Amino acid sequence: MENYKIVTDACSDIIPEYADKEGILVIPMEVAMTDGYKFKATYDNSEFPLDDFYKKVESGVMSSTTAITPQTYLDFFRPLLKEGFDILYNCFTSGMSSTYNNALLAQQQLQEEFPDRKLIIVDSRGATGGMGYQSYFAALNRDQGMSIEDNAQWLEDTKLHINYTWTVSDLNHLRRGGRLSNIAAFAGTLLQLKPVGDIDNEGRLVGMGTARGRKSSLKRLADIMAARIDTSVDKPVLICHCACPEDAEELKQRVLETGKTKNVIIGRVGPVVGTHLGPSGITLYYFCDHRGGLK
């Protein structure tokens, strides 16, 4: 086995059991809520359970996250490099945060301090479960003997071939988070329109259209997957939900009914992205030829 560490951050929402099994390290992120409560978003949500977080969000309490600072990166990476480990870090998209740029600042300093060590940072151009999904497979690559350089290239080569689609039932959380205007949210609520969105090649949340009603929006996600998925890649489909397990199970059944996969895993969306999606947020990830292209 190659002797380097796979690292990601709390925005990856990696399934905790997978992180523990593969020794994937996850950098926490600071979260501040408008009621004054502050906590660290960790990979296992040990500081603040997800269900408690979403109860607050449902009640109207918003949250904001702070980009991981260069100093935090220095404090996290330096001990690993001192121990003799190389590091491959799959980072939260530069399209939504300054986190990636801060990581590069820390990388520059640490490369001067540890010229014989390798610290490679990849801009995932993604977030939440899709980013964790990719990080997990990078850990499996390492276990199979892939070098850190080849694994970094694998992350670069595959990051725009992991599809991200999402939907929400309650438009007000997108509005509160600045992702949707008041008028659009009001009109959509009256008409029972549910937005369906994507993450583009720059790693930014984008809209793809709407579906009328929750069940239609879940069907839309499954239909998009059926059209986009690359069935030649032998990888499971991942569903992540905020606080709607029943809808996640319904989407799983719809995905299985397409006949495009027999392996579907369910995880959770954490607080970094979850504050914008709200408790009804649900997301779907899988390998594809390319992101987007289907409206």
N, C-alpha and C positions, 0 to 999 in steps of 0.2 A: 504493500500500500504506500502511495506517495505521502510524504510527511509535510503536509501543509494544511492550513485551516480554511474552511469555507465559512465566510462571514456574510451576514445580511443584516437588515435593520428591522425594527418593529413594524414598519409599514408593510413588510412582506407577508404578515399574517400566516406564516408557515404553521402547519399543523404541529402542535407541540410534541407529539409522540415521534414525528419524523425528525424533528430537530434533535431530540434527545437520542434517538437511535443512531443518527449519523454524526453526532457531535458538532452540529452546525451552531455557530455562535451568532447571537442576535443582539445588536446594539439597541438599548431602550431609547424611547423618544419621549420628551416632556409634553404633557397635555395639561392645559389650563381650562377650567370650565367657568362659565359666566356667573356661577353662584359662589365662586371663590375657591372651589376645590381643585387641587392640583395633584397630579400623580404621574408616574412613569408608565408608559405603555410598554409592557414586556411581552416576550413571545408567548408566555403562558398566562398572561393577564393576572399575575399573582398579586399585584398591588391593588387592583380594582377589577373585580369580576365583570365580564362583558355584560351579563344580564343586568347588573346594577347600573352600568354605564348607560345602556339603552333605555332603562327606565327614566333616567335623568333626561336623556335626549327627547324621549317621548313627552315629557312634561314641559318641554320648551327650553331647557337649559342647553346652551350651545357650548362647544369647546373649540379650542384652537391648539395647534401644535407649533412647536419651535423647531426650526431646522437644527440638525445635529451640528454642533459647533466644531471648528478645527481643534479646540482644546479637548473636547470630549473624544474626538478621534485619536488624538495623541495619547490620551490616558488609556484608551481601550487597546490600541494597537501596540504601543511600546512594550508592555510586558510580554506579549506574545513573541515579538521580534527578539527581545532579550533572551527568551527561552530557546531561541533557535528555530522558531517556526516561520515559514513563509505564509503569506496571506492572500487569499483571493476573495475580494469583497464585491458582492452583487448589490448595487446601491439603488435606493428609491429614485425614481425618474427625475431627471433634470427639468422635465416639462412641467412639474408641479412644485418644485422646491429648490432652494439653494444648497440642499444637502450634498449633492454630488460635487459642486464646486468647492465646498468646505472640505470634503474628503480629499480632493486634489491638493489643497493647500497643506493639509497634514501629511499627505504622501510625500510632497517635495521635501519637507523638513526631515521626515523619518528616513528617506533614502540617503540623506546626507549623514544621519546618525548611524545608519546600519547599511553601509554600502554592499555588504555581502549577502543581504537578505532581499527577498522579493516581496513587494507589496503591489498587487495589481488590483485596480479598481475599474469596475464595469458599470456604466450607466444602463440600468435595466430597461429604461424607457417603459417601465411598467410600475405597478403598485399592487398592494394587497395580495390575494391568493396566487395570481399568476406569477408574481415575482418570487413568492415562496416555492411555488411549484417548480420553477426553473432552478432555484437554488438547491432543491432536494435532488434533482437529477444531476446537478453538478457534483454533489457529494457522492452519488453513486458512480459517476465517472472517475472521481478520485479513488474510490475503493477498488475500481477495476484497473488501477495503475496509470490513469491518464496524467500526464505532467501538468503542472500549474499553467504553463504557457498554452498548451493545447486546450486545456479546460477553459481558460479565459477566452480563447478564440471560439470555442463551442458556445459560450454564453453570447458572444458578439454575433455569431452566425445564426443563432436560434431566437434571439430576443424579439425580432420582428416577425417570427413565425409562431408566436404564441398569441392566440386570439383572446381578447378581453371583451366581453359584452356584459351589460348590466341592465337592470330595471328597478324601479321603485314603485310603491303603491301610493305613498303620500308625497305629493309634490312640494309640500310646505318646507320640508327639510332642505331640498335643493334651493328653494327660495331663500331661506334663512342663511344658508351657506354661501349665497351670492352666485349660485349656479343657474338661477332661473328668476325672471322678473316677476313682480307681484301680479301683474295682469295675466301673464302666461299661467302662473300657478292657480289663480282664481278661475280662469276659464277652463283649465285642464281638470280642476276638481269638479266643476259643475258638469262637465261632459264625461267624467270618468275616464279621461285619457291618461295612460301610463307611459311615461317616456321610456324609450329603449336607447341605450347608448353604447359607446365603444371607447377604447383608448387608441389614439392615432399613432402614427409612426414617430411623432415627437414626444410621445408619452403624456399626452394631454387628454383629459376627459372631453368627449364630444358626443353630441346627440345624433341619433340615426333616424328618429321619427317617433311615432307613438302607436300604442295599441289601445283598443277600447276595452277596458276592464283588466283585472289582474290575471285571470286565466288566459286571456288572449296574449298578454305580455309574456307569460311563461312559455306559451306555445311558440311565440315569435323567437324567443331565445333558442329553443330547441330546433326550430326550422332553420335559423341562421347557422347553428352548429352543423346541421345535416348538410348544408350547402358548402360550408367552408372547411370542415375538418379534413385533415390529411390522414386518411386511414392507413397509409403505409408506415406511419410512425406508431410503433407499438407502445403507446403511453395512455394512461387513463385520462378520463375527463374529470375535471374538478369543478364542483359547485361550492361557492362560499356564500353564506347568508349572514345578515346582521343579527336579527332576532326573529326569524320566521321559519322555524324548522319544518313546519308542515308544508310550506310552499317549496322549500328545498327538496323535500321528498317528492312532491308532485312534479317538480322540474326533472328530478332524477328519472322518474318513470317516463316522462315525455322524451327525455334523451335516449333512454333504453329502447323505447318504441320506434325510434328512427332506424334502428338496426345498424347504426354506424359504429357503435361501441358496446362492449359488454362489461366495461369496468368504469364505474362512476364513484368518486369519492366526495364526501361532504365535509367542509370545514367552515370556519367563521371569518367574518370581516371584522377587523379590530377597530379601535377608536380613531385612528388617524384618518381613514377614509369614511368610516361609519358615521361620523358626525354630519357629513354632507348627504349621505344616502338615507340616513334614518333607519329605524328598526325594520322597515319593510324592504330594505335593500337586498338584492340578490344578484350574484355574479356568476359567470361561467367562463372556464378556461380550457384550452385544448390546443394542440399543434395544428397549424394550418399552412397553406401555401404562402399566404401573405395576409396581413391585417387589412380589414376594411374591404371595400369594393362591392359590398352588397347592401342595398338600401331597403 
